[in-house]
Amino acid sequence: MRRRAKNFFKTPKGLLTIILVLLVGIAAPGQGLRALLPGLLSAVIVAGLADAAILRLRKHAWEFPSGAILTAMIVSMVLRAQEPWYVVTITSVFAVVSKYLVRSRMANVFNPAALAVVVSFYVFHTGQSWWGALTELPLAVQAVLLAAGVFITDRVNKVPLVLAFLGTYFLLFTATSFIGNPRWVAEIYRSPDVEAALFFAFIILTDPPTSPAKYPDQIVCGALVAVVSFAFFEWAGVVYYLLAGVLVGNVWEAWRRVNRRKEHRFPSGIGWFLREISPWKKAHPHRHHRPEVAV
């Protein structure tokens, strides 16, 4: 058991768990522990139990619900710390269940935390403060988010995805400030929006099951999420503009994976023709390309 726990905390999920606990430890005291802790703890416990039960039914074995714990923590860290405990808990449980309800053959389609927070906005009229991003704390403390975010992004091999998103995101808003009214987009460069964008990019956007593995696909996805987030901010003015962007990016990634799978099963086009006539294939007639699998 001890060895298994030690190995877990060396994995991306284990490292992210450590990072989120660290961020909660830094940010929670400033939010009021009496208001925050009931929702956070109940969300983690109930979502974890729900996921453990579902895993038991699916795999006929008990597994530690690490994914559900991470999802519940992210949901809690995005929603306002003052939300009622049962709202945070229900939102987290819905996030866990959504992984099994909306999925392709390879993985869940949507980032569960992002989908649940958007749904809770309409069901419970929830607010989002992104307190887990260390908002409105001294710059020296916020450096923890930056350092931890860069570390986990590199660990899950999503650096191009994050750079493409942040570069496109701030480029669009900077261009808008010169073309239009700069006051309209000024909040993007202030707290809590700056910290929210970093937390979003490092923690939510890089979710391995719902983000691309290959670098060219990461660049396309990151730019797409930035454009959609910008559009929702400019023309819809909704508080969940970042989450709307990642949900659209999730749909694009799921569509791309399905098409990639079809290409492997029913190859066509000039790429297939060149592979068919290549000398390498003739020399290795029984070797096949493995289809791309989500991490």
N, C-alpha and C positions, 0 to 999 in steps of 0.2 A: 504493500500500500504506500509506504513512504517513497519507494523508488518510483512508483507510478506517478505520484504527485510531483516528484522532482522532475520527471521527464515531461509532465504536462506543462510545467511552467517554463520549459524551454521551447515549446511550440508557439506559433503566432497567437493562438487563442489564449494560452497561458500568459504570454508577455502582455497582450492587450488587457487581460484581467488585472495584472499588476499596475499597468498604466492608469486604467480607469479608477482603481482603488486609490492610487496616489492623487489623482485629480479630485476625486470626491473628498479625500482627507484635507486637501488644501482649500477647496471651495466651500464645503458644507458649513463650517462654522460661521461664515459671513452671511449665510442664507437663513440662519435660525434653525438649530437642530430639532427643536420641538415641532416645527412645521414640516421639516424636510424628511427626517428619518422614518416616520411611520409609512409614508408612501414608498420610499426607496426600499426599505426592508421587506415590506409586504409584497411589493412588485417582484423583487428578486426571489423570494421564497415561493410565492404562488406560481409565478411563471416557471420556475425551476421544477416544481412538483408536476405541473401540467405537462411540461416537455418530457420529464422522466416517465410519466405514465404513457404518453404517446409513443416514445421510443420502445418501451416495454411491449406494447401491443404490436408494433411494427417489426421488431427484431427479436422478440421473445427472450430478451435479456435486459438486465438493468444497466443503464449507462449514466455517467455523470452528465447532467444537462448544462454543459459549459456554454453552449451557444445561447440558451435561454437566459442564463445569468447575465451574459454580455448584453443581450438585447434589452433586458429589463433595466440594466444600468444606463444604457444609452438613452432609452425612452425617458427615464427619470431625469437625466442630466440635460435633456433638451426642453422638457416641459417646465413651466414655472414651478419653483420650489413650493409655492403656496397652493398648488392644486390639491384638492381633497385626496386622501390616501387611496380611496377606492377607485378614483378616476385613473390614477397612475397605475394601479394594479390591473384594472380591466384593460387598459390600453396595452400594457405589457403582455398580458395573456393573449389578447387578440393578435399581437405581433407574432407570438410563438405559433399560434394556430395557423396564421396566414402562410407560414412556411410550407405547411402540408396541404393547404387548400389551393394555392396558386403556385404551381410548379411545372417545369418541363420534365423531360425524362432524365435530365442531367442535374438539375438543381432548382431551388426556388427561384421564381422570376423576380420578385421585388425584394429590396432590402426591407426586412420585417419591421425594424424600428421606424424607418421613414414612412412606410405605408400606414402603420398604426397611429403615428402622431398626426398625419394628415386626416385620417378618418376621425380621430378624437376631436379635431378642430370643429368638425361639423356635428358630431354627436353630442359632445360635452361643452363645446365652445371654449376649448382650452387655449391658454396662452403659451408662448414659448419665450423663455428667458435665456436659454443656453447657459445656465449657471455653471455647468460642468466644464465650460471652456475657459474658466477663470476670468470671467468678465469683470471689469471695473476693479481689478486688483493691480498692485504696482507692477511696472514693466518687468522688473527683475523676477517676480513670481510668474508672470506670464511666459517667461522664457522656458519654464518647465514644459508647458504645452508644446512649444515649438520644438524643443529638443526631443521630447517623447514622441511627438508626431513624426518628425523626420526619421527617428529610429524605427518605429513600427512600419512606416511606409517603405523604408528600405528592406525591412525584414520580410514583408509580404511581396516585395518586388513590384511595387506600383508607383515608382518615382515618376515615370513619364505621364501617368494618369493624373497625378496631383499637380505637376508642373503645367500640363496642358490646361487643366481646369483653372488654376489660380491665374495663369498668364492671360487666358482669354477673358476670364471673369473681370479682373481689374482693368484690362485694356478696354473692354466695352464700357465700363462705368467711367473710366477716365475720358474716353472719347466723348461720351455723353455730356460730361461736365463742361467740355469746350464748345460743343455744338448747341446744347440747350441750357437749361437753368441749373447751375452747379449746386444750388441749395437742395434740389430734389434728390440728388444722389450723394450728398455730403455725408449722410448717416452711414453709408457703406464703409467709410474710412474711419468711423468712430466706434467706440465700444457701445453695445456688445456685438455689433455686426461684423467687425474685423475678426474678433475671436471666434465668432460663430462660423465664419467662412473657413477658418483654419481647422477648427474641430471637425467640421463637416468634411473637409477635404481629407484629413488624416485618418479619421475614425470611421465615417459613414461611407464615403465614396469608395474607399479601398476595400470594402467587404469582399473577400475572395470569391464566394459563391455567385455574386451578382455583378462582378466587374471582369473585364477582359484580362487574359493572361499575357497575350503577345503585345509587344511595345507599339506597333502601328495601330492596333485596335484600341489600346489605351489612350493614345493621343486623340483619335477620333472621338472616343467616348467622353474624355475629359472636356474637349472643346464643345461637344454637343450639350453636356450637362450645364456648362457655363452659359451658353447661348439661351437655353431654355430657362434657367434661373433668372437671367437678366430680363428675358421677355415677361416672365411672371411678375417680376418686381415692377417693371416699367408700365405694363399694360393691364395687369390684374391687381397689383398692389396687395397681394396676399402675404401674410406673415410667413407662410411655409414655402416661399419661393425657392429656397435652396433644396428642400425636400422634393418639391415638384420636379426640379431639374434632375435629381438622381432617379426618380421613378421613371421618367422618360428615358433616361440612360439605361435603366434596367430593362425596359421593353426592347430597346434597340439591341442590347447585348443578347437577350433571349432569342430575338429574331435572327441575329447573326449566327448564333450557335446552331439553331435549327437548320438554317441554310447551309452552314458549313457541314453539318452532318449529312444533309441530302447530297451535297457535292461529293462526299466520300462514298456514299452508297450509289449515286447515279452521276458519275463524273461527266463533265462536258466542257466545251470551250477549248481555246488554244492551249491553255495550260495542260489540260488532259491530253491533247494531241501530242504535245512535245514530250510529255512523260511516256506516252505509248511508243514513240519511235526512238526514244533515247537508248543508246548502247548500254547504259547502266542497267536499265530495266531488263534488257535481253540477257544480260549477264547474271541477273538475279531475279528470275521470273517468279519466284515464290515469295519474295519480300513485299510486304504491303505497308502502306503508310497508316499509322494509327490516327484515328480521329482525335481532334482536340478535346480534351476533357477539362472541365473546370476544376480549379484548385480547391 
